[in-house]
Amino acid sequence: MSWEEFYTYYLADITRNTVYQYGKLKLRAAYKKEGAVKKIVAKMPSQIVL
């Protein structure tokens, strides 16, 4: 099992049946809310320009 497969399984498992349920094919609406986006952007390295 690769690290990608491991973390994909892990994220899917710990978020199952929550509003933050992880899936590789589609980003859930809970991650697209303004507050969530601001938190994600704040954690990104400064070299990444949006």
N, C-alpha and C positions, 0 to 999 in steps of 0.2 A: 504494500500500500504506500502510495506517495504521500508527502506532507500535504499536498493540495487535497487529496482524497480524504486524508485524516481530518483536516480542519473543516472541510465541507460537511462531512458526516457529523463531526462534533457540534458545529454551529446549528445544523439542522436539528440535531437531537436536543440540545439545550433550549432551543427557541420554539420547539414544536408546540402547537396549540396556544400560541401567544400572538399578540398583534405584531410582534417583531419576528415572526417565523421566517427563517432563512431559506432562500431558494436561489440557485444560480441563474435561473432563467428570467426572473422578474423581481424588481425592487419593490417591496411592499410600501403601501401608502404611509405607514407610520414613520418610515425613514425619510419621507419627502416633506414632512411638515417643517415649517420655518425654524422652529426651535431645534429640531434634530439636525437640520442642515448646518446651522450655526455651530453646534457642538462638534460635528464632524469636521467642518472646515477649520475650526480652532485647533484641532489635533493634527492637521496636515502639515508637512514640512513647508517652510517658507519658500523653498525653491519651486513649489508647484503654484503656478499662476492660473487663476480661474478667469 
